Amino acid sequence: MFKPMLRGSACALKAVSVRAAFRPVAAASFVSPIRFYSSSLNKDEISSRVIDVVKSFDKTTASASITNDTHFAKDLGLDSLDTVELLVAIEEEFDIEIPDKVADEIKSVGEAVKYIESNPEAN
Amino acid sequence: MAKRLSGLQREVLQMYRQCIRAAHDKPKANQPNFVTHIRKEFRQYQDLPRKDFSTIEHLLRVGHRRLEMYSQPEVKDIH
């Protein structure tokens, strides 16, 4: 009386294990919907591009020596309105949009580089 | 400059940012015209006392309306 029942359950077990064995193969054949960001941006590249943007900005005064430590207001003589314009130019260069709250805090080349580095959408 | 900005000052800066961004959506050749216009409009009131709230708020309101008008895609150039 028990025998057929047992056999039945063994059968079911086998079916489950077969299905389980197939599943990972099926999943692997799909392309997983992960978004890949370009990871080619390194810090030196970002800072050289930021410095290029700063140099080409028409209101900068001391364009000869711009480094990561250059402060927009103190070293370049930019006021708050100019800084806003410069940041929009940097946004365009890296194809991002810096939120207002963050942008108000960025006051030097180094801070801009740091933000762009932390933003995965920058390219 | 090192002083912390007041809420109203930040509002003006955000408005300036919106304007500059809107200018960058215009045809490439005319973008400098928009930027000079924006600069002129903001610099005109640069020396307004920072305590003159009612005037600044009024200018902000007017500015938002004009920004809305100028950011229409039909507006291609400005003089």
N, CA and C atoms of all chains as a GROMACS GRO file, in nm:
protein
  606
    1MET      N    1   0.083  -0.120   0.000
    1MET     CA    2   0.000   0.000   0.000
    1MET      C    3   0.087   0.126   0.000
    2PHE      N    4   0.195   0.119   0.071
    2PHE     CA    5   0.281   0.237   0.076
    2PHE      C    6   0.370   0.252  -0.046
    3LYS      N    7   0.393   0.138  -0.109
    3LYS     CA    8   0.492   0.140  -0.217
    3LYS      C    9   0.459   0.241  -0.329
    4PRO      N   10   0.337   0.233  -0.382
    4PRO     CA   11   0.309   0.326  -0.493
    4PRO      C   12   0.319   0.473  -0.450
    5MET      N   13   0.278   0.499  -0.328
    5MET     CA   14   0.284   0.636  -0.276
    5MET      C   15   0.428   0.686  -0.273
    6LEU      N   16   0.511   0.597  -0.223
    6LEU     CA   17   0.652   0.632  -0.212
    6LEU      C   18   0.710   0.662  -0.350
    7ARG      N   19   0.673   0.571  -0.442
    7ARG     CA   20   0.727   0.588  -0.578
    7ARG      C   21   0.680   0.722  -0.636
    8GLY      N   22   0.551   0.749  -0.605
    8GLY     CA   23   0.497   0.875  -0.657
    8GLY      C   24   0.575   0.995  -0.606
    9SER      N   25   0.606   0.993  -0.479
    9SER     CA   26   0.676   1.109  -0.424
    9SER      C   27   0.818   1.119  -0.479
   10ALA      N   28   0.878   1.002  -0.503
   10ALA     CA   29   1.012   1.004  -0.561
   10ALA      C   30   1.009   1.066  -0.699
   11CYS      N   31   0.902   1.032  -0.769
   11CYS     CA   32   0.885   1.088  -0.903
   11CYS      C   33   0.878   1.241  -0.898
   12ALA      N   34   0.795   1.289  -0.804
   12ALA     CA   35   0.776   1.432  -0.791
   12ALA      C   36   0.909   1.499  -0.756
   13LEU      N   37   0.983   1.432  -0.670
   13LEU     CA   38   1.113   1.488  -0.629
   13LEU      C   39   1.204   1.504  -0.749
   14LYS      N   40   1.202   1.399  -0.832
   14LYS     CA   41   1.288   1.401  -0.950
   14LYS      C   42   1.251   1.520  -1.040
   15ALA      N   43   1.118   1.535  -1.056
   15ALA     CA   44   1.072   1.643  -1.144
   15ALA      C   45   1.120   1.778  -1.091
   16VAL      N   46   1.110   1.796  -0.961
   16VAL     CA   47   1.153   1.923  -0.900
   16VAL      C   48   1.301   1.945  -0.925
   17SER      N   49   1.378   1.839  -0.901
   17SER     CA   50   1.523   1.857  -0.914
   17SER      C   51   1.562   1.885  -1.059
   18VAL      N   52   1.488   1.822  -1.151
   18VAL     CA   53   1.517   1.850  -1.293
   18VAL      C   54   1.490   1.996  -1.325
   19ARG      N   55   1.376   2.045  -1.275
   19ARG     CA   56   1.340   2.185  -1.303
   19ARG      C   57   1.444   2.281  -1.242
   20ALA      N   58   1.483   2.243  -1.119
   20ALA     CA   59   1.579   2.329  -1.049
   20ALA      C   60   1.711   2.333  -1.126
   21ALA      N   61   1.746   2.219  -1.184
   21ALA     CA   62   1.871   2.215  -1.256
   21ALA      C   63   1.865   2.300  -1.383
   22PHE      N   64   1.743   2.309  -1.440
   22PHE     CA   65   1.731   2.384  -1.566
   22PHE      C   66   1.729   2.535  -1.544
   23ARG      N   67   1.676   2.574  -1.430
   23ARG     CA   68   1.650   2.717  -1.412
   23ARG      C   69   1.774   2.806  -1.426
   24PRO      N   70   1.884   2.774  -1.361
   24PRO     CA   71   1.999   2.865  -1.372
   24PRO      C   72   2.046   2.883  -1.516
   25VAL      N   73   2.036   2.776  -1.594
   25VAL     CA   74   2.078   2.784  -1.734
   25VAL      C   75   1.992   2.886  -1.807
   26ALA      N   76   1.857   2.872  -1.782
   26ALA     CA   77   1.765   2.962  -1.850
   26ALA      C   78   1.793   3.106  -1.810
   27ALA      N   79   1.817   3.130  -1.682
   27ALA     CA   80   1.840   3.266  -1.634
   27ALA      C   81   1.968   3.323  -1.693
   28ALA      N   82   2.067   3.238  -1.707
   28ALA     CA   83   2.195   3.288  -1.757
   28ALA      C   84   2.187   3.328  -1.903
   29SER      N   85   2.095   3.266  -1.976
   29SER     CA   86   2.087   3.297  -2.118
   29SER      C   87   2.022   3.433  -2.143
   30PHE      N   88   1.953   3.489  -2.041
   30PHE     CA   89   1.897   3.623  -2.056
   30PHE      C   90   2.004   3.728  -2.026
   31VAL      N   91   1.990   3.842  -2.090
   31VAL     CA   92   2.078   3.953  -2.055
   31VAL      C   93   2.018   4.021  -1.933
   32SER      N   94   2.092   4.030  -1.826
   32SER     CA   95   2.038   4.088  -1.705
   32SER      C   96   2.020   4.239  -1.722
   33PRO      N   97   1.908   4.293  -1.674
   33PRO     CA   98   1.879   4.434  -1.697
   33PRO      C   99   1.955   4.528  -1.605
   34ILE      N  100   2.084   4.517  -1.602
   34ILE     CA  101   2.166   4.607  -1.521
   34ILE      C  102   2.218   4.717  -1.613
   35ARG      N  103   2.218   4.841  -1.561
   35ARG     CA  104   2.270   4.949  -1.642
   35ARG      C  105   2.419   4.962  -1.617
   36PHE      N  106   2.494   4.962  -1.724
   36PHE     CA  107   2.639   4.973  -1.708
   36PHE      C  108   2.682   5.118  -1.729
   37TYR      N  109   2.750   5.172  -1.632
   37TYR     CA  110   2.800   5.309  -1.646
   37TYR      C  111   2.941   5.305  -1.701
   38SER      N  112   2.975   5.408  -1.775
   38SER     CA  113   3.112   5.413  -1.823
   38SER      C  114   3.203   5.442  -1.704
   39SER      N  115   3.299   5.359  -1.685
   39SER     CA  116   3.386   5.377  -1.569
   39SER      C  117   3.522   5.432  -1.613
   40SER      N  118   3.521   5.496  -1.731
   40SER     CA  119   3.649   5.538  -1.786
   40SER      C  120   3.697   5.669  -1.725
   41LEU      N  121   3.607   5.736  -1.648
   41LEU     CA  122   3.645   5.865  -1.593
   41LEU      C  123   3.735   5.846  -1.472
   42ASN      N  124   3.857   5.892  -1.482
   42ASN     CA  125   3.939   5.892  -1.361
   42ASN      C  126   3.959   6.036  -1.316
   43LYS      N  127   4.015   6.048  -1.199
   43LYS     CA  128   4.017   6.178  -1.135
   43LYS      C  129   4.098   6.281  -1.215
   44ASP      N  130   4.211   6.238  -1.270
   44ASP     CA  131   4.295   6.333  -1.345
   44ASP      C  132   4.225   6.384  -1.469
   45GLU      N  133   4.154   6.289  -1.535
   45GLU     CA  134   4.083   6.330  -1.656
   45GLU      C  135   3.974   6.431  -1.622
   46ILE      N  136   3.898   6.402  -1.515
   46ILE     CA  137   3.792   6.495  -1.475
   46ILE      C  138   3.852   6.631  -1.446
   47SER      N  139   3.959   6.633  -1.367
   47SER     CA  140   4.010   6.765  -1.326
   47SER      C  141   4.067   6.839  -1.445
   48SER      N  142   4.128   6.769  -1.541
   48SER     CA  143   4.182   6.843  -1.656
   48SER      C  144   4.069   6.899  -1.741
   49ARG      N  145   3.958   6.822  -1.750
   49ARG     CA  146   3.845   6.874  -1.828
   49ARG      C  147   3.779   6.991  -1.756
   50VAL      N  148   3.766   6.981  -1.622
   50VAL     CA  149   3.708   7.093  -1.547
   50VAL      C  150   3.795   7.217  -1.565
   51ILE      N  151   3.927   7.198  -1.558
   51ILE     CA  152   4.018   7.312  -1.570
   51ILE      C  153   4.006   7.375  -1.710
   52ASP      N  154   3.989   7.291  -1.812
   52ASP     CA  155   3.969   7.344  -1.947
   52ASP      C  156   3.844   7.431  -1.954
   53VAL      N  157   3.736   7.383  -1.891
   53VAL     CA  158   3.612   7.461  -1.892
   53VAL      C  159   3.634   7.593  -1.820
   54VAL      N  160   3.702   7.588  -1.705
   54VAL     CA  161   3.726   7.710  -1.628
   54VAL      C  162   3.809   7.808  -1.711
   55LYS      N  163   3.909   7.754  -1.781
   55LYS     CA  164   3.996   7.841  -1.862
   55LYS      C  165   3.920   7.908  -1.974
   56SER      N  166   3.827   7.834  -2.034
   56SER     CA  167   3.756   7.891  -2.148
   56SER      C  168   3.643   7.983  -2.104
   57PHE      N  169   3.614   7.988  -1.976
   57PHE     CA  170   3.510   8.077  -1.926
   57PHE      C  171   3.558   8.221  -1.938
   58ASP      N  172   3.476   8.307  -1.998
   58ASP     CA  173   3.528   8.436  -2.041
   58ASP      C  174   3.551   8.535  -1.928
   59LYS      N  175   3.512   8.501  -1.806
   59LYS     CA  176   3.529   8.601  -1.700
   59LYS      C  177   3.643   8.569  -1.605
   60THR      N  178   3.711   8.458  -1.628
   60THR     CA  179   3.818   8.423  -1.536
   60THR      C  180   3.937   8.517  -1.558
   61THR      N  181   3.998   8.556  -1.448
   61THR     CA  182   4.107   8.653  -1.458
   61THR      C  183   4.244   8.585  -1.463
   62ALA      N  184   4.275   8.503  -1.365
   62ALA     CA  185   4.407   8.441  -1.361
   62ALA      C  186   4.401   8.301  -1.421
   63SER      N  187   4.395   8.297  -1.554
   63SER     CA  188   4.373   8.167  -1.618
   63SER      C  189   4.503   8.088  -1.632
   64ALA      N  190   4.616   8.147  -1.596
   64ALA     CA  191   4.744   8.081  -1.620
   64ALA      C  192   4.760   7.957  -1.533
   65SER      N  193   4.730   7.970  -1.406
   65SER     CA  194   4.760   7.860  -1.316
   65SER      C  195   4.636   7.816  -1.242
   66ILE      N  196   4.561   7.724  -1.304
   66ILE     CA  197   4.443   7.671  -1.237
   66ILE      C  198   4.474   7.528  -1.194
   67THR      N  199   4.461   7.505  -1.066
   67THR     CA  200   4.485   7.371  -1.013
   67THR      C  201   4.360   7.324  -0.940
   68ASN      N  202   4.369   7.209  -0.877
   68ASN     CA  203   4.256   7.157  -0.802
   68ASN      C  204   4.221   7.244  -0.682
   69ASP      N  205   4.319   7.323  -0.636
   69ASP     CA  206   4.294   7.405  -0.518
   69ASP      C  207   4.237   7.541  -0.551
   70THR      N  208   4.225   7.570  -0.681
   70THR     CA  209   4.179   7.703  -0.720
   70THR      C  210   4.038   7.729  -0.669
   71HIS      N  211   4.024   7.839  -0.600
   71HIS     CA  212   3.895   7.878  -0.543
   71HIS      C  213   3.829   7.977  -0.639
   72PHE      N  214   3.702   7.953  -0.672
   72PHE     CA  215   3.635   8.036  -0.772
   72PHE      C  216   3.635   8.183  -0.732
   73ALA      N  217   3.597   8.211  -0.608
   73ALA     CA  218   3.582   8.350  -0.567
   73ALA      C  219   3.716   8.414  -0.532
   74LYS      N  220   3.797   8.343  -0.453
   74LYS     CA  221   3.920   8.404  -0.404
   74LYS      C  222   4.026   8.415  -0.513
   75ASP      N  223   4.044   8.309  -0.593
   75ASP     CA  224   4.154   8.307  -0.688
   75ASP      C  225   4.114   8.358  -0.826
   76LEU      N  226   3.990   8.339  -0.864
   76LEU     CA  227   3.951   8.376  -1.000
   76LEU      C  228   3.871   8.506  -1.003
   77GLY      N  229   3.837   8.559  -0.886
   77GLY     CA  230   3.764   8.686  -0.883
   77GLY      C  231   3.622   8.673  -0.936
   78LEU      N  232   3.563   8.556  -0.924
   78LEU     CA  233   3.425   8.537  -0.970
   78LEU      C  234   3.330   8.567  -0.854
   79ASP      N  235   3.218   8.633  -0.885
   79ASP     CA  236   3.117   8.648  -0.780
   79ASP      C  237   3.017   8.533  -0.791
   80SER      N  238   2.912   8.540  -0.707
   80SER     CA  239   2.823   8.424  -0.700
   80SER      C  240   2.753   8.397  -0.833
   81LEU      N  241   2.717   8.504  -0.905
   81LEU     CA  242   2.648   8.484  -1.033
   81LEU      C  243   2.741   8.416  -1.134
   82ASP      N  244   2.870   8.463  -1.137
   82ASP     CA  245   2.966   8.400  -1.229
   82ASP      C  246   2.986   8.254  -1.196
   83THR      N  247   2.991   8.223  -1.065
   83THR     CA  248   3.011   8.084  -1.024
   83THR      C  249   2.897   7.996  -1.075
   84VAL      N  250   2.775   8.049  -1.064
   84VAL     CA  251   2.660   7.973  -1.116
   84VAL      C  252   2.678   7.944  -1.264
   85GLU      N  253   2.720   8.046  -1.339
   85GLU     CA  254   2.738   8.028  -1.483
   85GLU      C  255   2.845   7.924  -1.513
   86LEU      N  256   2.953   7.933  -1.438
   86LEU     CA  257   3.064   7.839  -1.457
   86LEU      C  258   3.017   7.696  -1.429
   87LEU      N  259   2.938   7.679  -1.323
   87LEU     CA  260   2.892   7.544  -1.288
   87LEU      C  261   2.799   7.490  -1.395
   88VAL      N  262   2.717   7.576  -1.454
   88VAL     CA  263   2.630   7.528  -1.563
   88VAL      C  264   2.716   7.484  -1.682
   89ALA      N  265   2.825   7.560  -1.708
   89ALA     CA  266   2.916   7.520  -1.816
   89ALA      C  267   2.979   7.383  -1.787
   90ILE      N  268   3.016   7.361  -1.661
   90ILE     CA  269   3.074   7.232  -1.623
   90ILE      C  270   2.969   7.122  -1.638
   91GLU      N  271   2.844   7.152  -1.598
   91GLU     CA  272   2.736   7.055  -1.614
   91GLU      C  273   2.724   7.012  -1.759
   92GLU      N  274   2.730   7.110  -1.850
   92GLU     CA  275   2.717   7.079  -1.992
   92GLU      C  276   2.829   6.989  -2.039
   93GLU      N  277   2.950   7.018  -1.991
   93GLU     CA  278   3.067   6.941  -2.033
   93GLU      C  279   3.051   6.794  -1.995
   94PHE      N  280   2.997   6.768  -1.877
   94PHE     CA  281   2.988   6.629  -1.831
   94PHE      C  282   2.847   6.572  -1.849
   95ASP      N  283   2.758   6.648  -1.910
   95ASP     CA  284   2.625   6.599  -1.940
   95ASP      C  285   2.548   6.557  -1.815
   96ILE      N  286   2.556   6.638  -1.711
   96ILE     CA  287   2.484   6.608  -1.587
   96ILE      C  288   2.407   6.732  -1.544
   97GLU      N  289   2.327   6.717  -1.442
   97GLU     CA  290   2.263   6.833  -1.382
   97GLU      C  291   2.292   6.831  -1.233
   98ILE      N  292   2.363   6.932  -1.186
   98ILE     CA  293   2.398   6.939  -1.044
   98ILE      C  294   2.278   7.000  -0.971
   99PRO      N  295   2.223   6.929  -0.871
   99PRO     CA  296   2.108   6.985  -0.799
   99PRO      C  297   2.145   7.114  -0.726
  100ASP      N  298   2.045   7.203  -0.709
  100ASP     CA  299   2.069   7.336  -0.652
  100ASP      C  300   2.144   7.330  -0.520
  101LYS      N  301   2.100   7.239  -0.432
  101LYS     CA  302   2.160   7.233  -0.299
  101LYS      C  303   2.308   7.205  -0.305
  102VAL      N  304   2.347   7.110  -0.392
  102VAL     CA  305   2.488   7.074  -0.405
  102VAL      C  306   2.565   7.187  -0.472
  103ALA      N  307   2.504   7.245  -0.573
  103ALA     CA  308   2.574   7.348  -0.651
  103ALA      C  309   2.606   7.469  -0.565
  104ASP      N  310   2.520   7.499  -0.467
  104ASP     CA  311   2.548   7.613  -0.380
  104ASP      C  312   2.673   7.590  -0.296
  105GLU      N  313   2.708   7.464  -0.274
  105GLU     CA  314   2.822   7.434  -0.188
  105GLU      C  315   2.954   7.427  -0.265
  106ILE      N  316   2.948   7.413  -0.396
  106ILE     CA  317   3.071   7.396  -0.474
  106ILE      C  318   3.135   7.533  -0.496
  107LYS      N  319   3.256   7.549  -0.441
  107LYS     CA  320   3.320   7.680  -0.450
  107LYS      C  321   3.462   7.673  -0.503
  108SER      N  322   3.508   7.553  -0.537
  108SER     CA  323   3.644   7.543  -0.589
  108SER      C  324   3.651   7.431  -0.692
  109VAL      N  325   3.760   7.431  -0.768
  109VAL     CA  326   3.778   7.329  -0.872
  109VAL      C  327   3.775   7.190  -0.810
  110GLY      N  328   3.844   7.176  -0.696
  110GLY     CA  329   3.852   7.045  -0.631
  110GLY      C  330   3.716   6.991  -0.590
  111GLU      N  331   3.630   7.082  -0.538
  111GLU     CA  332   3.497   7.037  -0.496
  111GLU      C  333   3.414   6.993  -0.615
  112ALA      N  334   3.430   7.065  -0.727
  112ALA     CA  335   3.357   7.026  -0.848
  112ALA      C  336   3.403   6.889  -0.896
  113VAL      N  337   3.535   6.868  -0.895
  113VAL     CA  338   3.589   6.739  -0.939
  113VAL      C  339   3.536   6.627  -0.851
  114LYS      N  340   3.533   6.654  -0.721
  114LYS     CA  341   3.488   6.551  -0.627
  114LYS      C  342   3.342   6.514  -0.652
  115TYR      N  343   3.261   6.617  -0.679
  115TYR     CA  344   3.120   6.586  -0.705
  115TYR      C  345   3.104   6.505  -0.833
  116ILE      N  346   3.175   6.544  -0.938
  116ILE     CA  347   3.161   6.473  -1.066
  116ILE      C  348   3.209   6.330  -1.052
  117GLU      N  349   3.313   6.312  -0.975
  117GLU     CA  350   3.366   6.177  -0.953
  117GLU      C  351   3.263   6.088  -0.885
  118SER      N  352   3.185   6.149  -0.793
  118SER     CA  353   3.086   6.070  -0.719
  118SER      C  354   2.958   6.050  -0.798
  119ASN      N  355   2.943   6.120  -0.910
  119ASN     CA  356   2.821   6.110  -0.988
  119ASN      C  357   2.839   6.006  -1.098
  120PRO      N  358   2.765   5.894  -1.091
  120PRO     CA  359   2.785   5.788  -1.190
  120PRO      C  360   2.738   5.824  -1.330
  121GLU      N  361   2.656   5.929  -1.342
  121GLU     CA  362   2.604   5.960  -1.475
  121GLU      C  363   2.695   6.052  -1.554
  122ALA      N  364   2.801   6.099  -1.491
  122ALA     CA  365   2.891   6.190  -1.562
  122ALA      C  366   2.965   6.117  -1.672
  123ASN      N  367   2.980   6.183  -1.785
  123ASN     CA  368   3.060   6.123  -1.890
  123ASN      C  369   3.122   6.229  -1.980
  124MET      N  370   3.167   8.740   0.073
  124MET     CA  371   3.145   8.619  -0.007
  124MET      C  372   3.145   8.496   0.083
  125ALA      N  373   3.230   8.502   0.185
  125ALA     CA  374   3.238   8.386   0.274
  125ALA      C  375   3.113   8.376   0.361
  126LYS      N  376   3.040   8.487   0.366
  126LYS     CA  377   2.920   8.489   0.447
  126LYS      C  378   2.817   8.388   0.394
  127ARG      N  379   2.741   8.329   0.484
  127ARG     CA  380   2.638   8.236   0.438
  127ARG      C  381   2.528   8.314   0.368
  128LEU      N  382   2.477   8.256   0.262
  128LEU     CA  383   2.377   8.326   0.184
  128LEU      C  384   2.240   8.312   0.250
  129SER      N  385   2.160   8.418   0.239
  129SER     CA  386   2.025   8.410   0.292
  129SER      C  387   1.937   8.331   0.196
  130GLY      N  388   1.818   8.296   0.243
  130GLY     CA  389   1.728   8.217   0.158
  130GLY      C  390   1.692   8.290   0.031
  131LEU      N  391   1.671   8.421   0.044
  131LEU     CA  392   1.633   8.499  -0.074
  131LEU      C  393   1.747   8.505  -0.174
  132GLN      N  394   1.870   8.520  -0.122
  132GLN     CA  395   1.986   8.524  -0.212
  132GLN      C  396   2.000   8.392  -0.288
  133ARG      N  397   1.977   8.283  -0.215
  133ARG     CA  398   1.987   8.153  -0.282
  133ARG      C  399   1.880   8.139  -0.389
  134GLU      N  400   1.762   8.195  -0.358
  134GLU     CA  401   1.654   8.188  -0.456
  134GLU      C  402   1.693   8.261  -0.584
  135VAL      N  403   1.759   8.377  -0.566
  135VAL     CA  404   1.803   8.453  -0.684
  135VAL      C  405   1.905   8.372  -0.764
  136LEU      N  406   1.997   8.308  -0.693
  136LEU     CA  407   2.100   8.229  -0.763
  136LEU      C  408   2.036   8.112  -0.837
  137GLN      N  409   1.936   8.048  -0.774
  137GLN     CA  410   1.869   7.937  -0.841
  137GLN      C  411   1.797   7.983  -0.966
  138MET      N  412   1.739   8.102  -0.955
  138MET     CA  413   1.672   8.159  -1.070
  138MET      C  414   1.772   8.188  -1.182
  139TYR      N  415   1.888   8.241  -1.144
  139TYR     CA  416   1.993   8.269  -1.243
  139TYR      C  417   2.035   8.139  -1.311
  140ARG      N  418   2.047   8.033  -1.232
  140ARG     CA  419   2.086   7.903  -1.288
  140ARG      C  420   1.982   7.854  -1.388
  141GLN      N  421   1.854   7.866  -1.350
  141GLN     CA  422   1.749   7.824  -1.443
  141GLN      C  423   1.756   7.902  -1.574
  142CYS      N  424   1.784   8.033  -1.561
  142CYS     CA  425   1.790   8.117  -1.680
  142CYS      C  426   1.904   8.073  -1.771
  143ILE      N  427   2.022   8.050  -1.710
  143ILE     CA  428   2.138   8.012  -1.791
  143ILE      C  429   2.115   7.878  -1.858
  144ARG      N  430   2.053   7.785  -1.784
  144ARG     CA  431   2.023   7.654  -1.843
  144ARG      C  432   1.927   7.670  -1.960
  145ALA      N  433   1.826   7.756  -1.940
  145ALA     CA  434   1.730   7.777  -2.048
  145ALA      C  435   1.799   7.836  -2.170
  146ALA      N  436   1.896   7.924  -2.145
  146ALA     CA  437   1.969   7.986  -2.256
  146ALA      C  438   2.045   7.881  -2.336
  147HIS      N  439   2.093   7.778  -2.267
  147HIS     CA  440   2.171   7.675  -2.336
  147HIS      C  441   2.083   7.584  -2.421
  148ASP      N  442   1.950   7.595  -2.405
  148ASP     CA  443   1.861   7.515  -2.490
  148ASP      C  444   1.829   7.586  -2.621
  149LYS      N  445   1.872   7.711  -2.632
  149LYS     CA  446   1.841   7.790  -2.751
  149LYS      C  447   1.939   7.754  -2.863
  150PRO      N  448   1.908   7.797  -2.987
  150PRO     CA  449   2.002   7.769  -3.097
  150PRO      C  450   2.143   7.819  -3.064
  151LYS      N  451   2.241   7.737  -3.098
  151LYS     CA  452   2.381   7.764  -3.061
  151LYS      C  453   2.425   7.906  -3.095
  152ALA      N  454   2.386   7.954  -3.213
  152ALA     CA  455   2.437   8.083  -3.259
  152ALA      C  456   2.384   8.197  -3.174
  153ASN      N  457   2.264   8.180  -3.119
  153ASN     CA  458   2.202   8.290  -3.045
  153ASN      C  459   2.224   8.282  -2.895
  154GLN      N  460   2.288   8.175  -2.850
  154GLN     CA  461   2.305   8.159  -2.706
  154GLN      C  462   2.378   8.276  -2.640
  155PRO      N  463   2.484   8.330  -2.702
  155PRO     CA  464   2.551   8.444  -2.638
  155PRO      C  465   2.458   8.563  -2.618
  156ASN      N  466   2.364   8.584  -2.712
  156ASN     CA  467   2.269   8.694  -2.695
  156ASN      C  468   2.186   8.676  -2.569
  157PHE      N  469   2.138   8.553  -2.550
  157PHE     CA  470   2.058   8.525  -2.430
  157PHE      C  471   2.141   8.546  -2.304
  158VAL      N  472   2.265   8.496  -2.308
  158VAL     CA  473   2.347   8.504  -2.187
  158VAL      C  474   2.376   8.650  -2.152
  159THR      N  475   2.410   8.730  -2.253
  159THR     CA  476   2.436   8.872  -2.222
  159THR      C  477   2.310   8.940  -2.169
  160HIS      N  478   2.196   8.902  -2.226
  160HIS     CA  479   2.071   8.962  -2.179
  160HIS      C  480   2.047   8.925  -2.032
  161ILE      N  481   2.067   8.796  -1.999
  161ILE     CA  482   2.044   8.752  -1.862
  161ILE      C  483   2.139   8.825  -1.767
  162ARG      N  484   2.267   8.832  -1.807
  162ARG     CA  485   2.365   8.901  -1.723
  162ARG      C  486   2.323   9.044  -1.699
  163LYS      N  487   2.282   9.111  -1.806
  163LYS     CA  488   2.246   9.252  -1.794
  163LYS      C  489   2.130   9.269  -1.697
  164GLU      N  490   2.027   9.183  -1.714
  164GLU     CA  491   1.908   9.195  -1.630
  164GLU      C  492   1.940   9.174  -1.482
  165PHE      N  493   2.031   9.081  -1.453
  165PHE     CA  494   2.062   9.054  -1.312
  165PHE      C  495   2.156   9.159  -1.256
  166ARG      N  496   2.256   9.200  -1.336
  166ARG     CA  497   2.356   9.297  -1.286
  166ARG      C  498   2.293   9.432  -1.260
  167GLN      N  499   2.187   9.460  -1.336
  167GLN     CA  500   2.119   9.588  -1.323
  167GLN      C  501   2.076   9.614  -1.178
  168TYR      N  502   2.041   9.507  -1.107
  168TYR     CA  503   1.994   9.524  -0.970
  168TYR      C  504   2.094   9.470  -0.869
  169GLN      N  505   2.220   9.460  -0.910
  169GLN     CA  506   2.320   9.400  -0.823
  169GLN      C  507   2.336   9.477  -0.693
  170ASP      N  508   2.325   9.610  -0.699
  170ASP     CA  509   2.353   9.692  -0.582
  170ASP      C  510   2.230   9.721  -0.498
  171LEU      N  511   2.124   9.649  -0.526
  171LEU     CA  512   2.003   9.661  -0.444
  171LEU      C  513   2.037   9.619  -0.301
  172PRO      N  514   1.992   9.697  -0.201
  172PRO     CA  515   2.021   9.656  -0.063
  172PRO      C  516   1.961   9.519  -0.034
  173ARG      N  517   2.035   9.435   0.037
  173ARG     CA  518   1.987   9.298   0.056
  173ARG      C  519   1.864   9.290   0.147
  174LYS      N  520   1.836   9.402   0.216
  174LYS     CA  521   1.718   9.403   0.304
  174LYS      C  522   1.592   9.448   0.230
  175ASP      N  523   1.608   9.484   0.105
  175ASP     CA  524   1.494   9.537   0.030
  175ASP      C  525   1.408   9.422  -0.021
  176PHE      N  526   1.345   9.350   0.073
  176PHE     CA  527   1.280   9.224   0.038
  176PHE      C  528   1.170   9.241  -0.066
  177SER      N  529   1.087   9.346  -0.047
  177SER     CA  530   0.970   9.353  -0.136
  177SER      C  531   1.012   9.373  -0.280
  178THR      N  532   1.116   9.457  -0.300
  178THR     CA  533   1.162   9.477  -0.438
  178THR      C  534   1.219   9.348  -0.496
  179ILE      N  535   1.302   9.279  -0.414
  179ILE     CA  536   1.365   9.157  -0.465
  179ILE      C  537   1.259   9.052  -0.497
  180GLU      N  538   1.160   9.039  -0.409
  180GLU     CA  539   1.055   8.940  -0.435
  180GLU      C  540   0.976   8.976  -0.559
  181HIS      N  541   0.952   9.106  -0.575
  181HIS     CA  542   0.881   9.149  -0.696
  181HIS      C  543   0.961   9.114  -0.820
  182LEU      N  544   1.092   9.143  -0.816
  182LEU     CA  545   1.176   9.115  -0.933
  182LEU      C  546   1.181   8.964  -0.961
  183LEU      N  547   1.184   8.885  -0.854
  183LEU     CA  548   1.183   8.740  -0.873
  183LEU      C  549   1.057   8.694  -0.946
  184ARG      N  550   0.945   8.750  -0.900
  184ARG     CA  551   0.818   8.711  -0.965
  184ARG      C  552   0.818   8.749  -1.112
  185VAL      N  553   0.857   8.874  -1.138
  185VAL     CA  554   0.862   8.920  -1.277
  185VAL      C  555   0.958   8.832  -1.357
  186GLY      N  556   1.073   8.802  -1.294
  186GLY     CA  557   1.174   8.721  -1.363
  186GLY      C  558   1.123   8.584  -1.400
  187HIS      N  559   1.051   8.521  -1.306
  187HIS     CA  560   0.998   8.386  -1.335
  187HIS      C  561   0.902   8.391  -1.452
  188ARG      N  562   0.819   8.496  -1.454
  188ARG     CA  563   0.724   8.507  -1.567
  188ARG      C  564   0.798   8.522  -1.698
  189ARG      N  565   0.902   8.608  -1.696
  189ARG     CA  566   0.975   8.632  -1.822
  189ARG      C  567   1.053   8.509  -1.863
  190LEU      N  568   1.108   8.437  -1.763
  190LEU     CA  569   1.180   8.313  -1.795
  190LEU      C  570   1.087   8.215  -1.865
  191GLU      N  571   0.964   8.205  -1.809
  191GLU     CA  572   0.867   8.113  -1.869
  191GLU      C  573   0.839   8.152  -2.014
  192MET      N  574   0.827   8.283  -2.034
  192MET     CA  575   0.796   8.332  -2.169
  192MET      C  576   0.912   8.304  -2.264
  193TYR      N  577   1.033   8.337  -2.219
  193TYR     CA  578   1.149   8.324  -2.309
  193TYR      C  579   1.190   8.180  -2.330
  194SER      N  580   1.150   8.090  -2.239
  194SER     CA  581   1.194   7.951  -2.259
  194SER      C  582   1.102   7.875  -2.353
  195GLN      N  583   0.996   7.942  -2.403
  195GLN     CA  584   0.916   7.878  -2.508
  195GLN      C  585   1.007   7.846  -2.627
  196PRO      N  586   0.990   7.729  -2.686
  196PRO     CA  587   1.077   7.694  -2.799
  196PRO      C  588   1.059   7.785  -2.920
  197GLU      N  589   0.946   7.858  -2.924
  197GLU     CA  590   0.926   7.948  -3.039
  197GLU      C  591   1.022   8.066  -3.033
  198VAL      N  592   1.065   8.102  -2.912
  198VAL     CA  593   1.157   8.215  -2.898
  198VAL      C  594   1.297   8.167  -2.934
  199LYS      N  595   1.349   8.222  -3.045
  199LYS     CA  596   1.477   8.171  -3.093
  199LYS      C  597   1.590   8.270  -3.071
  200ASP      N  598   1.557   8.399  -3.063
  200ASP     CA  599   1.664   8.498  -3.047
  200ASP      C  600   1.613   8.612  -2.961
  201ILE      N  601   1.707   8.692  -2.914
  201ILE     CA  602   1.670   8.800  -2.824
  201ILE      C  603   1.761   8.917  -2.857
  202HIS      N  604   1.713   9.040  -2.833
  202HIS     CA  605   1.797   9.154  -2.870
  202HIS      C  606   1.825   9.241  -2.748
   0.00000   0.00000   0.00000
